[in-house]
Amino acid sequence: MRWTAFLLVFCAAAFATNAQPHRLKSAPKTVTLPVTTSSPAAHKEFEHAMADLEALRRADALNDLRAAVKRDPKFAQAQILIAHLTHDPDEQVAARARAEQLAAHVTPGERLLIRWLSGVQENNYVPAISAMNDLLAMYPQDHRTAFLAGRWLVHQRRYPQGVFVLEHAVALFPDYPAALNELAYAYAFSGNFEKASALMERYVQLQPDQPNPYDSYGEILRASGQYDAALDKYRMAIRVDPTFGSELGVADTYAVMGREAEAREEYAKALMFVTSESDRVEYELQSALTWIRENNHKQVDKSLHEVAKHAHAVGLAKLEAEANRIMAMSAPDYKDATHHLKAAEHALDEGHPISKTDREEERALVLKVVALRAAQNKSIETAAKAVAQLELMAAQSRSQIIQLAYHSAAGAVLVGQEKYAEAIPHLQEDVESPESMQLLWTAYKQSGAQEDAKILAGRLAGINEPTVEQALVVPQFRVMLADQQQQAAK
């Protein structure tokens, strides 16, 4: 059974009338997930944290949770949420371990929460997803738990399942801003911008004095190609709260518009509002991508070397590896690319604190680039070896990132071997990645599926996400399509 089908069956069972997971012997005494703490003050801090999380104020939510565990060091639910939200690998490891230690002393529902959020960080996806679904079944009337699950599913790019769970949260609480926000993203990322915009309008009406409704609306408008409208929303968010950090959205929008110098200015402004080193490195990484769109390889390398150096200095192995991986992706020379890929692998193996999931997912992305660059260089043996490693990883993990990395790499190698019919099913699994989409477009064209190629070309040209894959593929693809259209018109 496909993983998506497996998860949907579990979600459907969780919300069916009178449904009970097989190991639950009695109905819970409370409608919502209990919060086990000996300190009323810690409980109050926890509620503040959840309100901040629902308002997309992650840094504030983390500060409240940290305050809660200072008041009650045995506050297991607060500990696992710290592990879930923090970008600090040391803090993540410590909070997750503490939550697991305390799990025996909390309610069954809280134990399921810990098993779920801990499992997805330790690459134990099957028991983690099972725990999530048991938690949803245990508290089917808890809109906040449904929001947490739906939010996680959307972040995992499991959009149909995310829609399913978030629609339930909205059915329980029709004016629940947090669920409406995440549901809008799920629809937007699925390509349904009409529904996404309608949900965003409701979100703005419910919280006109908060910055995130405008910030989120801006992101969805940018994704749909409505750049000017997106910039208007981001600027509204800045007017509502200048400290919220919506300059990042302005910068990302300028970047996909091709206004790279202005984007770099906005990234510099956004850096003024970061509250952690991990956020600082991520913003620096985004700024470095602007040089890719300007085809300035010397500056790309210089900027990304600085990012990797910064990440190394503060112990952020995943981001150090990512910076090196991006240098490998953008390097004109294959030998230079292999050097950066080895540096990325070294960063992951150097011993910095990092969750098993983050390590394995970034390793999978590095192997994907190994396969793609080797296939481009006609180094088929090296490419095939990387695909074999990814296939083994995919067999052992249900991580969406690892699964897609395997399919993308396998498809790329098959395209390099001109085995287009065999490549197509693999590449169809990864239809959000511009790299995979471009390869799939080539496979369609070469196999005679011209109508499929035409539809895919329109989707690929319309991608407006501020990612390295978009920077490397989409601007050049748009130029190529425009040239083809001009030639056809003559």
N, C-alpha and C positions, 0 to 999 in steps of 0.2 A: 504493500500500500504506500502511495506517495506520502511524504511527510505533511504536505499541506492538507491532504485529505484526512490524515490521522488527527491533526490538530483540530480541524473543523468538526470532525465527529465528536471529539471530546468537548469542544465548546458548545455544540448543539445539545449534547447530553446534559451539560451543566445547566443549561437554561430551559430544558424541557420541563413541563409541568410534573411536579412531584418527583423529579429526578434526584437520585442520591448516588454518589460514587459508592462502589461496592464495599469499601472499608469503613464507611460512616454508619454507625449503628443507631444514632439518634439525631434529631434536629438540633441545631444550636439554640442556646437560650437567648442569644442576642441577634438582632437583625444585621448589625454591622460588626466588622472585625474588632475584637476587644483590643484594648491597649493596656498591657500589663506593666505597671510601674508602682513603686511604693511612695512616690513623691508627687503630690498635687502640682507643685511648681514645675516639675519635669513634664507632667502631662500637659500643662498649659503651654510650655515651650514647644512640645510636640505638635499641638494643634496649630500654633503659629507657623511651624515648619510646613505642615501640610497645606495651609492656606498660601504660603509663599510658593510652594511647589506648583499648586494649581494656578497661580498667577505667573508661572514661568520665571520666578525669581530664585534660581537654583542656588546662587551664592548665599542669599538670605536664608533659604531653607536649611542649608548646611550649617550655617552659624547657629540657627535655632536648635538643630539636632545636637550639635556639639555642646550647647548649653544644657540641653536636656540630659545628656549622659554625664555631664559634670555633676548635676544634681542627683542623678541616680545611675551609678556606674553599671548597674545590673539591668539596664533598660534595653532589652534585646531587640525590640522592634526598631528603636531609634538607631541602634548600632547597625543593623542590616540596611537601613535606609541611607545611613552615611556611606556605607560601602557601595551602595547602588548609585549614589549621586556624585561622590567625590571623583575628581580627576587626579588626585594625588595617590600614586600607587602604594606608598608606605601606609597612608591612612586607610586605603581600601583593604589592604591585607590585614591590618590590625583590627579594623572594625568587623570585617567578615569573620575572622577567627573568634573574636569576642562574642558575636552573635551566635555562632555555632556552639560555643561553650555554654551559653545561657539558654539555649533552645529547650532544654529539658525542663525548665522552670516556668515556661509560659504556656498559653492555651494552645490547643491543637491547631487552630487557625493560624496563629502566629508562627508555629513551627512550620506550617506549609509555606508561609511567606518567606521564611528564612531558607527553607530547602529550595524554593524557586529562585530567589535572587542570588543565593550563594551558588547554586548549581550552574546558572548561566555564566557566572564568572569563572567557574572551574571547568568549563567545557563538558559539563554533564547535562546535556540538553534534554535527553529523553526523560530522566526522573524530574528534572526541573520543570519541564512543560506539564508533566503529569501533576506535579504539586500545584502549579498555577491553576490548572483546571479543577482540581479538587477544592482549592480555595474558592474559586468562583462558584462551584456547586454548593459549598458549605454556607456561603453568604450571598445567595442570588439576589437579594434586595439591597446590597451594599453598592451604591453607585461609585463610591471612592475606590473600592477595590477593583471594580470594572474599569474605571479610568486608568488606574495603575497598570492593569493588564493590557488594556488597549493601547496605551502610550508605549509600552514596551514592544508590543507587536508591530506598531508603526515604525519604531526605531529599527526593528529587525527587518523592515521592508516586507513584512507579511501583511499586506494591505487588506486582502479579503477577510482574513481573520480579525484584523484590527477593526475593520468596519463592523463586523458582526458583534464584537464585544462592546464597542463604543456606542453603537446604536442602542444596545440594551441599557447602557448607562444613561443615555438621553431619554429613553422610554421611562426609566425610573425617576428621572429628574430632568424634565424638559428644558429648564433654564439653567443647566449646569455648564457654566462657561468653559471649564477645563476640558470637559468631554467634547463640547462643540468644537473647540480649537483643534484637538487631536483628530477628531472625525473629519474636519475640513482638510487637514493634511493628508489623511488616508485617501480621501476622494481625489485631491489634487494630484498626488503621486500616482494614482491609478489612471489619471488622464481625464477625470470628470471635473473640469474646472467650473462648470455651471453649478453643480451641487456644492462644491467647495466655496464658491463666492457667496452663495445664499447662506451657508452656515457662518461665514465670516461676517456678513451683515448682521446676523443675529447676535454674534459674539460682541461686535462693536456696540450694538444697542444696549446689551446687558451691562457692559463695563466701559462706558465712554470716557471715564476718567482714569483708565489704566493704560499703560503703554503697550502691553503685549498684544491686545487685539489689533492695533494698527501695525505693529511689527510683523505679526503673523500674516496679516492680510497683505502686507507688502511682499513677503516672501512668496506667497501664492500668486500674486499678480506678476511678479518677476518670472516665476516658473511658466506662466502662461504667455510670456512675451510682452506684457503690458508694462514696459519699463517706466514710463513717465508716471503712470498711476502708482506703481510700486514706490517710486521715490517720494511721491506725495504722502503715502501712508507712513513710510519710515520717518519722514520729517515731522509728521504729526506725532508719532511716538516720541520723538526727541523733544517736541514742545511740551508734551504731557509730562515727561520725566527725562530731563537731560542726562541723568546718571544711569539710565537703563542699558545703554550700550547699543542703540539702534544705528549708530554710525557704521557698525559692521555690515548691516543690511544695505546701507547706502553704498558702501565700498564694494560689496559683492555685486550689486546691481551695475555700478559703473564698470566693473571688471567684465561682466558678460556682455555689456554694451560695446566693449572695445575702447572705453575711455580709461586707459590703464593708469596714466599719470594722476588723474583725479581719484581713481580708486586707491592708489598708494597714499594719497593725502588723507583720505577718509580712514584707511586702516591705521594710520598714525594717530588720528583722533580717537579711534576706537580703543587703541592700546592704553589710553589714559584712564579707562574705566575698568580694566581687568583687575581681578582680585586674587588671581593665582598664577603661578609660573606656567602651569599647563595651558591655561587660556592664553597667556602671553605668547607662548611658543606656537600655538595653533593660529593665532592672528598673524604672527610673523610668517608662518607658512603660507597662509592665504595671500599675503602681500607678495611673497616671492613668485607666486603663480602668475602674477601680472606680466612678468618678464617673458614667460612662455608665450603669451598671446602676442607680445611684441617681437617674438622670434629673436630675442637677444640672449643667446645661449651663454655668453660670457657672464652676463649679469645674473642669469638663472643660477649658474653654478656658484657664483660668489654669494648670492643671497641664501641659497639652500645650505651651503657650507656653514654659514653663520648660524642658521637655524639648527642644524645638526650639532654644532658646537655648543650652542645654548642648551639644547635638550640634554646633551651628555653631561654638562656641568651641573644640571639640577636633577639628574637621575631619571629622566623620562625616556626610557629605552624605546618604547613604542613610537614616540614622535621622532626620536633620533633615527630609528630604522625607516620610518615613513619619509623623512627628508632625503635619506640616501636612496630609497626606492624611487622617489620622484626624480632625483638626478639621473638615475638609470633609465627611467622612462623617457626623459627629455634629451638624453645625450645623443648627439649625432653619430658618435663613434661607438661601435659594438664593444671594443676593448675597454673603453671608458665606462660603458654601461655595466660590464661584468665587474669592474673594480668597485663601483658603487653598490652593486648587489651583494658583494662579499662584505662590504662595510655594514650594510643593513643586517645581514645575518649575524655578524659579530656583535652588533648592538643588542640584538635579542638574546645572545648567549653570554653576555658579559656578566650577568649575575645581579643586575638591578632588580628591585622588587617590581613585579608585574604579574597580573593575573594570568592563569593558564590560558583563558580564552583570548585575552589580548595578545599574548605571545603567539599562540597557534594561528589566530586569524591574520596577524601581520605576517607571520611566516608564510602562510598560504598566499597572501598577496605578493610577497617577494618571489615565491616560486612561480606564480602566474607571470610576473614580468620576466623571469628567467626564460620561461617557455616562449613568450611572445618575442622577446629580443632574439633568442636563438633561432626561432622559426624564420624571422625576418632575415637573419644572417645565413640561412640555409644550414645551420648547425643542428641537424635533425636529431642526432644522438643525444645531445645536451637537452634539447627541447623535450624529447620523449622521456628522458629520465626525470625531468621536472614534473611532467604530466603523471608519470607513474607514482611519484611521491604524493602528488595532490590526490590522486585516486585513492591511495591508501588512507590519507587524512580524511577524505570525504566519507569513506566507509566507516570510519571510527567516530565521526562527529556529525551532529545534525546542525551545526552552525550554518546559517544561511550564507555567510561570507565565504566559508570554506567550500561549500557546495558550489557556489557560483564561480569561485576562482578555478575550481577543477574544470567545470564545463567550458569556461572561457578559454582556458589554456588548451584543453583538448581540441576545441573548435579551431583555435588559431593554428595549431600544428597541422590539423587536417587541411585547412585552407592552404597552408604553406606547401603541402604535398599535393595540392589540386584535387583533393578528395572532397569535393563540395557537397555532395549528397550526404556523406557521412558527417560532415561538419555541421550541417544545418540543425539537426536536433540538439546538439550541444549548445550552439550559440543561441538558439531560441529560449534556452533556460535563463539567459542573462540579457534580457531585452531592455534593461535600464542603463547598462554600461555603454557609453559611446564607442569604446574600442570594440566590444563584442558586436554592437549594432553595425559598425562599419564593415567588419568581417562578414557578418551575416548578409549585409547588402551585396558584398562581392560574391558570396556563395549563391545568393538568389540570382544575380545577374549571370553568373557563369553557368548555372544549371537551367537557365531558361525561364525562371519564375519572375518575369518582368513586372507583373502587376504587384507582386509581393515586394519587390525591390523598390518600386515607386512609392508605395505606402510607407515603407520603412524609411526611405530617404526623407520624406516629409517629417516624420517623427524625429529622426536624428537631427535634422537641421533646426528643429524647434526646441532642442534641449538648452535650457538656460540656467543650469546648476553651476555654481562657482567651484568646480572641481578640477583636478589636474586632467582627468580624462576628457572633460569638456574643452579645456584649454588646448589640449594636444590635437583633438579630432575635429570639433564642431566648426570653428572659424574657417579652417581650410576646406572642410566638406561643403560649407555654404558657398565658398568661392567657386569650388569645382562645379557645384550644381548650377550656379549662375552662369558660368562659362558654357556649360552644356546647353542650357536653355537659350542662350544667345546664339549658339551655333545652330540649334534646331530651328530658330526663328528666321535664319538667313535663307 
